[in-house]
Amino acid sequence: MTTVYLTQTGAFTARHGHGGTLAEDVHAHTFRYEVTFHGPLNAEGYLLDFRRLSAAFEKEINQHFAGRNLGDFFENPTTEAVCLWIYRRVREMFPHLYAVKVAEEADRWVEYRGEE
């Protein structure tokens, strides 16, 4: 059986700030994310329909967070919190989820693979 990894990317701009040891005023980032799936090809030779992924990510992730303050969603509005939220939301919508990566800057990101 042939298995593949499929990755769909997306991005949204949102604000966040931190107290505690991170201590930052509210500021904006363009958060970029990658969602990777892993599994067998179906009878038509693909894993998941890119069109369905793109439409779902636009509605469920991009529009959900765009222009918002992440502090309205998370007690600790970190990139880690965003990554976990995206993983859990995508897992509800699509099979074969493997990993989610979220970056607030090009040189650093958080990756989650479902480990609890």
C-alpha positions as a Markdown table, in Angstrom:
| # | Residue | x | y | z |
|---|---|---|---|---|
| 1 | Met | 0.0 | 0.0 | 0.0 |
| 2 | Thr | 1.4 | 3.4 | -1.0 |
| 3 | Thr | 1.3 | 6.1 | 1.7 |
| 4 | Val | 2.0 | 9.8 | 1.3 |
| 5 | Tyr | 2.5 | 12.9 | 3.3 |
| 6 | Leu | 0.4 | 15.9 | 2.2 |
| 7 | Thr | 0.9 | 19.4 | 3.6 |
| 8 | Gln | -1.5 | 22.3 | 3.3 |
| 9 | Thr | -0.3 | 25.7 | 4.4 |
| 10 | Gly | -2.1 | 28.9 | 5.5 |
| 11 | Ala | -1.6 | 32.2 | 7.3 |
| 12 | Phe | -3.4 | 34.8 | 9.2 |
| 13 | Thr | -2.4 | 38.1 | 11.0 |
| 14 | Ala | -3.4 | 38.4 | 14.6 |
| 15 | Arg | -2.2 | 40.2 | 17.8 |
| 16 | His | -1.0 | 38.9 | 21.1 |
| 17 | Gly | 0.9 | 40.0 | 24.1 |
| 18 | His | 2.3 | 38.3 | 27.2 |
| 19 | Gly | 2.7 | 38.8 | 30.9 |
| 20 | Gly | 5.0 | 36.9 | 33.1 |
| 21 | Thr | 8.5 | 36.0 | 32.0 |
| 22 | Leu | 7.6 | 36.7 | 28.3 |
| 23 | Ala | 6.5 | 40.3 | 29.2 |
| 24 | Glu | 5.6 | 41.8 | 25.8 |
| 25 | Asp | 3.0 | 44.5 | 24.9 |
| 26 | Val | 0.3 | 43.5 | 22.4 |
| 27 | His | 1.8 | 43.3 | 18.9 |
| 28 | Ala | 0.9 | 41.7 | 15.6 |
| 29 | His | 2.4 | 38.8 | 13.7 |
| 30 | Thr | 1.5 | 37.0 | 10.5 |
| 31 | Phe | 1.2 | 33.5 | 11.8 |
| 32 | Arg | 2.0 | 30.9 | 9.2 |
| 33 | Tyr | 1.0 | 27.3 | 9.6 |
| 34 | Glu | 1.5 | 23.9 | 8.0 |
| 35 | Val | -0.9 | 21.0 | 8.5 |
| 36 | Thr | 0.5 | 17.6 | 7.4 |
| 37 | Phe | -1.5 | 14.5 | 6.8 |
| 38 | His | -0.2 | 11.0 | 6.4 |
| 39 | Gly | -2.0 | 8.0 | 5.0 |
| 40 | Pro | -2.8 | 5.7 | 2.1 |
| 41 | Leu | -3.9 | 6.8 | -1.4 |
| 42 | Asn | -7.5 | 6.3 | -2.1 |
| 43 | Ala | -8.9 | 4.5 | -5.1 |
| 44 | Glu | -8.6 | 7.7 | -7.2 |
| 45 | Gly | -4.9 | 8.1 | -6.3 |
| 46 | Tyr | -5.0 | 10.9 | -3.7 |
| 47 | Leu | -5.1 | 11.3 | 0.1 |
| 48 | Leu | -7.3 | 14.3 | 0.7 |
| 49 | Asp | -8.8 | 16.9 | -1.6 |
| 50 | Phe | -6.7 | 20.1 | -1.5 |
| 51 | Arg | -9.8 | 22.2 | -2.3 |
| 52 | Arg | -11.7 | 20.9 | 0.8 |
| 53 | Leu | -8.6 | 21.5 | 2.9 |
| 54 | Ser | -8.1 | 25.1 | 1.6 |
| 55 | Ala | -11.7 | 26.0 | 2.1 |
| 56 | Ala | -11.9 | 24.6 | 5.6 |
| 57 | Phe | -8.7 | 26.2 | 6.7 |
| 58 | Glu | -9.8 | 29.6 | 5.4 |
| 59 | Lys | -13.1 | 29.4 | 7.3 |
| 60 | Glu | -12.1 | 27.6 | 10.4 |
| 61 | Ile | -8.6 | 29.0 | 11.1 |
| 62 | Asn | -7.9 | 32.1 | 9.0 |
| 63 | Gln | -11.2 | 33.9 | 9.4 |
| 64 | His | -11.5 | 32.7 | 13.1 |
| 65 | Phe | -8.2 | 34.5 | 14.1 |
| 66 | Ala | -7.7 | 37.2 | 11.4 |
| 67 | Gly | -7.2 | 40.6 | 13.0 |
| 68 | Arg | -8.1 | 39.4 | 16.4 |
| 69 | Asn | -6.3 | 39.5 | 19.7 |
| 70 | Leu | -5.3 | 35.9 | 20.6 |
| 71 | Gly | -5.7 | 36.9 | 24.3 |
| 72 | Asp | -9.5 | 36.8 | 23.5 |
| 73 | Phe | -9.1 | 33.0 | 22.8 |
| 74 | Phe | -6.3 | 31.8 | 25.1 |
| 75 | Glu | -5.3 | 32.5 | 28.7 |
| 76 | Asn | -1.7 | 32.3 | 27.5 |
| 77 | Pro | -1.8 | 33.5 | 23.9 |
| 78 | Thr | 1.4 | 31.8 | 22.8 |
| 79 | Thr | 2.3 | 30.2 | 19.4 |
| 80 | Glu | 2.1 | 26.9 | 21.3 |
| 81 | Ala | -1.5 | 27.5 | 22.2 |
| 82 | Val | -2.4 | 28.4 | 18.6 |
| 83 | Cys | -0.6 | 25.2 | 17.4 |
| 84 | Leu | -2.5 | 23.0 | 19.8 |
| 85 | Trp | -5.8 | 24.7 | 18.9 |
| 86 | Ile | -5.3 | 24.2 | 15.2 |
| 87 | Tyr | -4.3 | 20.5 | 15.7 |
| 88 | Arg | -7.4 | 19.8 | 17.7 |
| 89 | Arg | -9.7 | 21.7 | 15.3 |
| 90 | Val | -8.3 | 20.0 | 12.2 |
| 91 | Arg | -8.5 | 16.6 | 13.8 |
| 92 | Glu | -12.3 | 17.1 | 14.2 |
| 93 | Met | -12.6 | 17.8 | 10.5 |
| 94 | Phe | -10.2 | 15.5 | 8.6 |
| 95 | Pro | -8.7 | 12.0 | 9.0 |
| 96 | His | -5.0 | 11.1 | 8.7 |
| 97 | Leu | -3.7 | 14.2 | 10.6 |
| 98 | Tyr | 0.0 | 13.8 | 11.3 |
| 99 | Ala | 1.3 | 17.2 | 12.5 |
| 100 | Val | 0.8 | 20.9 | 12.8 |
| 101 | Lys | 3.5 | 23.6 | 12.7 |
| 102 | Val | 2.9 | 27.3 | 13.5 |
| 103 | Ala | 5.4 | 30.0 | 13.0 |
| 104 | Glu | 5.2 | 33.6 | 14.2 |
| 105 | Glu | 8.5 | 34.4 | 12.5 |
| 106 | Ala | 10.3 | 32.7 | 9.7 |
| 107 | Asp | 13.1 | 31.4 | 11.9 |
| 108 | Arg | 11.1 | 29.7 | 14.7 |
| 109 | Trp | 8.0 | 27.6 | 14.9 |
| 110 | Val | 6.1 | 25.1 | 17.1 |
| 111 | Glu | 5.3 | 21.6 | 16.0 |
| 112 | Tyr | 2.7 | 19.3 | 17.5 |
| 113 | Arg | 2.0 | 15.7 | 16.5 |
| 114 | Gly | -0.8 | 14.8 | 18.9 |
| 115 | Glu | 1.2 | 13.7 | 21.9 |
| 116 | Glu | -0.5 | 14.3 | 25.2 |
